[in-house]
Amino acid sequence: MFPYEPREGQEDFMEFISKNIDEGAVCLNASTGFGKTPAILAALLPQAKRHKIIWAVRTGNETDRPIEELKIINDRLGKEFFGLSYRGKRDMCLLARDIRLEEEMDYQDVSFLCENRRKNCDYYLGLQNLDVEDFLGGPKLYSEILKLCREKGVCPYFAQRELLPYADVVSLSYNYIIDDGMSWSVKKLVPFSSSFLVVDEAHNLQSACGNLNSDHITLGTLTYALREIQRFNSLEARRVENLINRLRSELQLVFKETPGEEIEFNPKSFLKSMLRKIGANMDLLVEALHLMNEYGVKVRRSQLEEGKNPRSSLFHLSNFWLAVIENMDVQGVAFVASREGENIVLEMWDMRAAEILRDKWKSFYGCIFCSGTLNPIKAFAETIGLENYAGKSFHSPFDRNKIIAYVTRGLTTRGEELSREMAKAYVEAIEKFVDAVNSNIAIFTSSYRIQNDLITAGLREMVESKGRVFFAEKEGMSGDSSREILDSFKDAAYEKNPGVLCAPCTGRFAEGADFPGRELEGVFLVGIPFDRMSIKTQLYLKYYETLYGKEKGTYYAYVVPALRRASQALGRVLRSKEDRGIFILGDERYTEKRFQQLLPDYIQENILTIETPNITRELKNKLHSFPK
């Protein structure tokens, strides 16, 4: 079933899957460029008539990749497998597109639109004339399903559901696996118990799980909720209004005697104090919150009737506090309050990845977890609740003659703050890197704070003085803005003066962005991207130390995620065997074995130590005989 001439390691990769998948779970560490997607499909497709393949990815945009490979398998090998990239209502609702609200609406908003307009929706009514044979002529990408449905006047979301029983491969987002509120809609039509699950870029599972079960409100949420409830004139509405006012006044007192910008929040004592002041109990509070929720639904319907996004702060506020009450005694759910100027943010944060995910994997006939940064596999398996598995790391396919890697002495981002002297030392070291490498390069920093320190120390001016174009990722930038920067940076690779991209390891460009060939040939990694030692990080460490013990807990919660982020950033350079890469690891801590052993094999096998003043000379000497 493999449609290409196998490269080094790919036959072993497929054999390892075939040998172990019927036993339960397989964990595979293999770098980008290895060819994981077609190899996994080739190993599983011989059993596709008995066991469907559910391919889970981090974002909707990534669902097309396995379906594209399935098309190649069909074309080259004369097969007739069917598959589709499955998207949620937000992406598939033609009605939301027609009323020009799809950009403003999230999944919940579009679901509400669907529930309230379905009976009169021409696309939904058009499903009566749906002929699935029109869609079964080969695997279908999301865009192809959308186009066909537009032409035929049928709802793409429900049309794709009709196609699910026919599919050998279904590609969808993690949420359809880990969120019980969404998974039921798929497993009714694609039984999990007889299916293979493939989790791509599986190192993201912990954060995906945490994001799914977490939420936050602000003082602004309360302000908007007040405006909404004041539209109604009734005793019940005034009861809800009084509750919101009380919640707001009590929340404003949270930081009254606390000088910091972030604190651990105790919802039980907060609510107990508030209820004592108003002479109420928890049952009455829950009753009032359900009432608030009902008014939120009324606001959403009203918004929809006015042609607006059906979003409501009342609805959000009530759901948040009901979730807080349900989880305030649950170990592994943390609550944090932070102050941002005059605003206060209250966050509920679920850290229980292993506990939540453990039973999910047991629902499937077999599971494959793959990533280029899955090492150490044992740590990965424990933190996602995987108990029985076969794991293996595969050697990356890159040409070691096309790789230069150095770790610098004398540079480090260690400590709470980056001194002015160290920031200047980094800029001087990066200048030597820019002088030596006349191609597109990236400076990936350990955080936005470090990035800003370097820019303050003159990084932009230095780069532009060399005639190079400086591109910087900005915190909170829109998707359109980031795409514009990304495209411009890639185009610069083919200009006389290539570009220099500056971005944090925690941002958009250090993971997920592809830079094939000349689009990125060098990376200067500034520091080790550890999480800032905030209250959240301290709570996370404390929880993991409770689960795994102090030493292992710190390793799992703090060290491994940081080195995975570093490895993801380094991995932007090498996307195929033909690519070449020049790497500077700008932090002397990378000489320590405990950190270095968590980096990609192509770094470990090539890395040398260098003094900062020698960067330009050493790199130019190496590059003089570097393969093109």
N, C-alpha and C positions, 0 to 999 in steps of 0.2 A: 504493500500500500504506500510505500515511500516514493514520491514522484521525482526525486532528484538522484544524482550520483552521490552515494553516501560519503560524507567527509569524516575525518578522524574523530572517533568517539561516538558518532551517531548510531552505528549498529549496536554498540555496547549499551547505549542509552535506551534504544528500543527493546533490546533483549532484557534489560533490567526491569523495564515496565511490564513486559509480557510475563516474566517469571514471577513477579511479586504482586501484581494488581489484584489477582483473585484472592489474595490473603487479607486485603483490606485497604491499606494506605501506603503511598509511595511519596517520598520527599526527594526532590531533584534540585540540586544547585548546579546551574550551567549559565554561563554568561550570555549576554545579548550577542547575537551573531552566531551562536551555536546551532540554531535551527530547531529550537525546542518545539515550536508549534506544529510543523509538519511531522516531526518525529513522534510526538505524542499521539497525533491523529492516526498515524500509520500503525502504531502499536495497538490502538483501541478499536479501530474501524472493523477489523475482522470479526469482532463480537457485536457490532452495532445493531444487528437485527434482534439480538436478545437483550442487549444493554445499550440504551441510548447514551449519548455523551452530552453532559451539561457542562458548558465551558463558562466559568465565572471570571469576570474582569472587574477592575477597580471602577472604571467610568464607562458610561454609555458609548463614548467615542471609540473605545477599544474593542467593542463587540464584533466589528467587521473582520478583524484579523484572522481568526480561525475559519471563517466562512470563505474568505478569499483563498486560503490554502485548500479548503475542501473543493473549491472550483477547479484548482490546478490538479488535484488528485483525480477528479472526474475526467478532465480534459486529457491528461497525459496517460491515464491508465484505463480509460474507457469505462469508468464506473458511473453509477447513477445514484449516488448518495444525495439526500436532500437535507438541507440545513438552513437556518435563518438566524440573523442577528436580531434579538428580541429587545425591544425598547419599552419604556414605561409610557404612561399616558401623556406626560409632559411633552415628550418628543413626538408622539403619534397622534395627537388630537388635531384634526384638520379644522374643527370648529374654532378652537383657540387661535389658530393661525388666521382664520377668516376674520375674526373680530380683533385681530392684531394685539392679542394679549399674551401670546406664548412666551415672549421674552421676560415679562414681568412675573409670570406665574411659576410656582414650584409644583412638585408632585401633588401635594395636598390640595392646592388651589384648582388644578386641572381636574382632579378627582371630584371635587365639589361641583365644578362646572358640569362634568359628565353626569353626575347623579341628578342634577337639577334640570338639565336640558335634554337628557337622553330621549325622552318620549317624543320630542319635537325636532330631533336632530336628523337632518336628511341623510347624513352619512351613516348613522346608526340604523335608520329605517332601511337604508340601501342594502344592509346585510341580508335581507330577505332574498335578494337576487345573487348572493355571492356564490360563485362556482370555484371551489378550491383548485380545480384542474387548471385554472388560469394562472395559478401561482407555482405549480409544482414542476415546471420545466427547468430544473437545476436549482442549486442553492441560491438564496436571496439575501442580499445585504439590506440593511435598514432602509437606505435611500431608495432601493428598487421596490421594496414593499410599499413605501410611502407614495412613490410615483404611480405604481399600478393602481393603488386604491384611489388616488386623486382622479385618475382617468376613468375608473369604473364607478366613482361616487359612493364608495363604501368606507366605513370606519377602519383605519389602519390598525388601531389597537385591537379591536375585536376580530379583525380578519386574521391577524397573526396568531391569535389564540386558536382559531379554527385550524391553523396550519400545524400547531404544535404536535398533535398525535402522529403526523406524517414525517416528522423530522428525525433524522439520525443524529444530528448535531444541533444543539440550541446554545447560542452564545448570549449571555446576559450579564447584568451587573451583580456584584456581591450581594446587594440588598435582597435579591430574590432568593438567596440562600440563608442569610443570617437574620432576616427580619420576618418574624412569624406573621406579621400583618400583611406581608407581600408574598411570602413563599407559597401560601395556600393556593393562590391563583394559578401557579405554574404546576405544582405537584398534583393537582387534580387531573391534569392532562398529560403530564410526563411523570409517572411514578418514580419518586426518588429511590425507593427500595430496590429497583431493578436497573438503576442508572449509574454510570460512571460520572463522578464529579471531577473536573479539572479546575483548580484554582490558580490562575495566572498571576504573576507578580505577587505571590502569596505573602511576602514580607509586609504587605500593607494591611493584613487582616486585623491586627490589634487596633490600629488607628481607625479602621473602617468600623469595627465593632463599637469602639468608644464613641465615635461621632454619631452613630445610629441611635444610641441610647442616652445621649446627652442633650441638654437644652440650656438656654439662658434667657433672662429678661433684664431689662434696664428700667431706670426711672422713666425713660421715654415711653416704654411699654405701658406703664401705669398712667402716664399723662394721656396717651392716645385712647386707652381703655375708658378713662373718665369722659373724654369727649364723646365716645360712642354711646355710653350708657345714658348720657344726658339728653340723647335724642328721644328717650322714652319717658313717659309721664305716668308712673304708677308707684304704688307702695313697694312692690317687689324691686323695681328699678332703683328706687332710693336706697333700699337695703343693700343692693349690689354696690351702689355709689359710695355708701358709707364704708363698706368693706375695703374698697379700693383706696379711699382716702386714708383709712387706718393703716393699710399695708404700706402705703407710700410714706406716711409719717414715721412709722416704725423702722422702715428701711433707711430713712435719712438719719436715724439715730445710730445706725450700726457703726459708723466710723467716728462717732462723737468723741470717744476717749481713746481712739487708736490712731497713732501717728502714721502708720504705714499705708501703702497704696493697695495692699492685698492681704486678706485674712481668711482663715478657715471659718466658715459660717456654720453655726449650729441651728438647723431649722427647728428642731424640737423645742429648744429653750426659747427661740425667737417667737414661735407660735404660742407656746405656753404663756409667755409674758403678755403677748398681745391679747389672748383670749381672757386672761385674768383681768386686764384693764377694762374690757368691754362686757365682762360678766357672761361669757359664752363658753361653749365647750367644743370639742373637735367634731362631734356629729353635726352641730349647727354650722360650723365652718364648711364642712364638706357639702352640706345641703346648699349653702350660699354659693359655693363654687360651681356646683352643678347648675344652679340658677343662672350664674354668670355665663356659663357655657351656652345655655339656651339663648340668651340674648346675643351672644357672639354669633350663633348660627343665623339669627334674624338679621344681624348686620351683614353677614356674608351674602345672604339672599338679596338684601337690598342693594348691595354693591353690584351684584350680578345683573339685577334689573336695570341698573343705571349704566351698564356696559363697562363696569370697572372690575379690577381684579378683586375676587371675593375673599379678601384677607381681612382679618379682624384681630385687633389687639385684645379684646375681651375674650375671644376664643382661645388665643395663645396663652394669655395670662391664667385663665382657669385651668387649662390643660397642664401648664407648668406646675402650679401649686398642687394639683391633684397627684401629679407624678412625684412631687417632693414628699407629700404625705405618705404615699405608698412606699417610697424608698428610703425614708430618713433613718430607718433602723437596719438597713441592709449593709453588711460589710462589703466594701469594694465600691460603694457609691459615695463620692465626695461632694462637698458643697463649698464653693469659694465665692467670696465677695471681693470685688476690686473697685477702686475709685479711679475714674478717668475724668479729671477736671471736676466739674460740678455733677457729673453723672456717676451713677453706681451701677455696676453690672453684677448680677447674681447668677451663678452658674451651677447646674447640677451635672456632675461628670461621672460617668460609669467606667470604671477601670477593670471590670470583671471579664476580660476577653476569654480566658481559659474556661471559666465557669459557664459562660453563655454559649461558647462554641462547642464545647465537649460533645454534647448530645447531637449536634447538627451532623457531625461526620458519620455518626452511627446510622443515620437515616439512609445512607447511600450504599449501593453494592460495593463500590470501591472508590477511593479518592486519590487524586494526584495533586501535590502541591509543588509548584515550580517557581523559580526566580533566579536571577543572577546574583542575588545577595541573601541567600537563605542560610548561609553558614553563620554560626555553628548550628547544624541541623538539630542537635539535641535541644538547644535553647529555644529554637523556633517551635519545635514540637511541643515542648512543655508549656510554652506561653499561649498556645492556641488549643490546649486541652487534648492533644493527640497522644493516645496511649500506646497503640501498637502500630508500628510502621517500619518500612524498609527505606533507608536513606542513603544517598550517594552523591558526592560532588564529582563533576566532570571537568577535565582540564579545558581551559578556554582555548579557542582555535586560533588565536592571534599570533602573527609572526613576531617572535621575540626580537628579531633583528630590526624590527620597525618600532621598537619601544625604548624610550629613554625615561628613566625614573630616578629622581633624587629626593632625599630628605635634607632639609637645611639645618645647620647648627645655628644657634643664637637667636632664633625666632620662635615665639610662642604667644598664644592668646590666653595662656593660663591666668586665672584670677578673675575677680569681679569686673574689673575695668581694664581697658587697653591703654597703657600710658601713651603720652604724646610722643615720647622717644621711640617706643616700640612701633607705633603707627607709622612714624617716619621711616624706621628701619624696614618695615614691610614695603612701603612705597618704593624705597631704593632697591630692594630685592626684586620687586615686580618690574621695575624699570629695566633691570639687567635681563629679565626674562623677555620683555617686549623687544629689547635691542637684538636679542639672539634669534627670536622666532618670528619670521616674517610671514605669518599666516594667521588665520582666525584663532584667537585664544580666549579662554574664559578664566576669570578670577572668581572662584567659588569661595565665599566666606562662611565662617561658622554660624553667622547670624546677621540679621539686618543691622544690629548695633555695631558690629565689627565693620560691616560694609560702610556705614555712615562715618565711622571713625577714620577709615582709610580715605574716603572722599574729602573729609575735613582736612586731612593731612596732605591733600594735594594730588590724589590719585588721578582725578579727571584731567587736571591741568597737565600732569606729566604725560599721560597717554596722548592728549591732543597736541602737545609740543612735539611729539614724534610723528605727527602727521596721520595718526590713527584715529578712527572714529570710535568714540566711547559710548557704549550702551549700558544702561543700568536698569535692573528690575526694581520697581518701587512697591513698597508694602501696600497691599489693598488695591493694586491696579486692576482695571477691568480686563476681561478676556480679550476684548478687541484691542486694547492698548498693548497687551502682552504679545498678541499675535503680530501686531505691527512691528514691535521691536524685534521679535524673533525673525520675521521675514527679512527685515532690513539688515540684521546681523548676518544672516545666511548669505544674502546677496553680496555683502562686503567681502566674502571669501574670494570672490572672483574679480575684485578691484585691485588696483595698484597698491593701495594701502589697506590691508585687511583690518577687520574690526577687533575690538576688545570688549567683551561682555563681562559685566560685574553683577553677580547675583548670589544670594545666600543659598546654602545647602538645603534650607527648609522651604525654598520658594518653588516657583513653577518650572524654572528652566533646568534645575539641577537633577530633577527626576521626571521622566515622562517625555521630555523633548528629545527629538532625534536630530543628530547632526552628522549625516553620512559624509564620507570622503573629506573634501577640503573645507567643509562647513565648520569644522572644529578640529584642530590638530594639537592643541596644547591646553593644559589646565594648570593653574597655580592655585593650590588649595590652601586657604588661609585659616589655620587653626583646626581643631577637632570640634565638630558640630554637636557638642553636648547640649542637652536642654539647660536653659537658664535655671539656676537653683531658686525657683519661685516657690510659693506655697503649694501650687499644683504639683510641681516636681517632687517636693518633699513628701506630699501625701502619697504620690505614686510610689516612691521609694519605700515608704513605710508599709504600704499595702503589699508590695512584692517581697519585702523582707519578712512579712508575716507569713506569706505563702511558701517561700523558698529558703528562708534563712538569710542572715545579713549579707554574707559574701556573695552568694548566688543571686539574691534579690537585687543587689546593686548592679551586678554584672548584667542581668537580664533587663532591668528597667532603665539603666543609665548608660552602660558602656556599649553593649551590643547595638542598640538603636543609633547611637552616635556614629559608630563605625560603618553601619549600614548606610547612613546618609552620606558619609564620606565616599563610600564605595559607589553609590549611585551617581554622585557627582563626577567621579573619575570615569565612570562607565559611559559618560556622554561622548567621549572621544572615539572609542573603538566600537564600531557597529558592524564591521565585517573583517574578514581576514586580510583584505586589501588595504585597510586603513592603517595609518601610522599615528603614534601618540607620543607627546612629550609632556612629562608630568613633573611638577615640583610640589612636594608635600611640605608646605611652609609651616612646620611646627616640629621642634626637636623631639617632642613626645612620640612622634611616629617612629623613632628609633627603638622604642620599647617593644619588646616581644609581644606583650599582652595586647597591644594595639595593632602592631604590624601583622600578626597572624590572622586578624579579622579583615584584612584588605584583600582585594582580588589577587589571584595567583600570578597574573602577569605583572603586578606591582611587586609582590614579594620576591619573585624570581629575578627581577631586574634592578631593584632599588640599590642605590649607592648613597653615601653621605657626602655632602658638599658644604664648603664654607661659602657664605653669602657673596663675598667679593669675587668669587671665582665663577659665578653662574654664567655670565656671558661667554667667557673664554671657553669653559668646559662644554657648554652647549654648542657653540660654533664649531669646536673641534669634532664633536660627535655628529653634528648635522652635516658636516662637510662630506662624510661618507654614508649618510643616511639614505636608505632606499627611497626612491620617489614613488 
